[in-house]
Amino acid sequence: MDIDPETDRQWVYEIRIEGRLAERWSDWLHGLTISSETLTSVTTLTTPAIDQATLRGILTKIWNLNLDLISVVRLEQT
């Protein structure tokens, strides 16, 4: 997992992509939570606490699906 060595905090990631991605893709994308915004064609993917290698794998899968990446934000796990 991605852990801040100074504080022992675990991090989760919020990944936003252009377009709508069905929830059935969750398992293929390492168990991400998938939610689509109702007024826009943006999908938000939220990860469980993962390490950098897993994050890289998820981003590669997004690339392979030819999806447009809007942002990747690291959030502190609560």
C-alpha positions in Angstrom: 0.0 0.0 0.0 1.0 3.6 -0.5 1.9 4.7 3.0 3.3 8.1 4.1 6.4 7.0 6.1 6.4 10.1 8.3 2.8 9.7 9.5 1.8 6.1 8.6 -1.2 7.4 6.7 -2.6 5.3 3.9 -3.6 7.0 0.7 -6.5 6.4 -1.7 -6.8 7.8 -5.2 -9.6 9.5 -7.0 -9.3 9.1 -10.8 -11.5 11.1 -13.1 -12.1 10.1 -16.7 -14.1 11.6 -19.5 -17.1 9.5 -20.4 -19.2 7.0 -18.6 -17.8 3.7 -17.4 -20.3 1.0 -16.2 -19.9 -0.4 -12.7 -19.3 -3.9 -14.2 -15.7 -2.8 -14.9 -14.9 -2.5 -11.2 -13.5 -6.0 -10.7 -11.3 -5.7 -13.8 -9.9 -2.4 -12.4 -8.8 -3.8 -9.0 -12.1 -3.3 -7.2 -12.4 0.4 -7.8 -15.6 2.2 -6.8 -17.1 3.6 -10.0 -19.6 6.6 -10.0 -20.8 8.7 -12.9 -21.8 12.3 -12.5 -25.4 12.9 -13.7 -25.0 16.3 -15.3 -21.7 15.6 -17.1 -20.1 12.7 -18.9 -17.4 12.3 -16.2 -16.8 9.1 -14.3 -15.0 9.1 -10.9 -13.0 6.0 -9.9 -12.0 5.7 -6.2 -9.4 3.2 -5.2 -9.0 1.3 -2.0 -5.6 1.9 -0.3 -3.2 0.7 -3.0 0.5 0.8 -3.8 2.1 2.6 -6.6 2.5 -0.5 -8.8 -1.2 -1.2 -8.6 -2.0 2.5 -9.4 0.2 2.2 -12.4 -1.6 -1.0 -13.5 -5.0 0.8 -13.2 -3.7 3.8 -15.2 -2.4 1.4 -17.9 -5.8 -0.3 -18.2 -7.5 3.2 -18.5 -4.9 3.9 -21.3 -5.6 0.6 -23.0 -9.4 1.3 -23.0 -8.6 4.6 -24.8 -10.3 6.6 -22.1 -9.4 10.3 -21.6 -7.8 10.9 -18.2 -8.9 14.1 -16.5 -7.1 13.9 -13.1 -5.5 11.7 -10.5 -5.7 13.0 -7.0 -4.2 11.4 -3.9 -6.5 11.5 -0.9 -5.8 10.7 2.7 -7.6 7.6 3.9 -9.9 8.4 6.8 
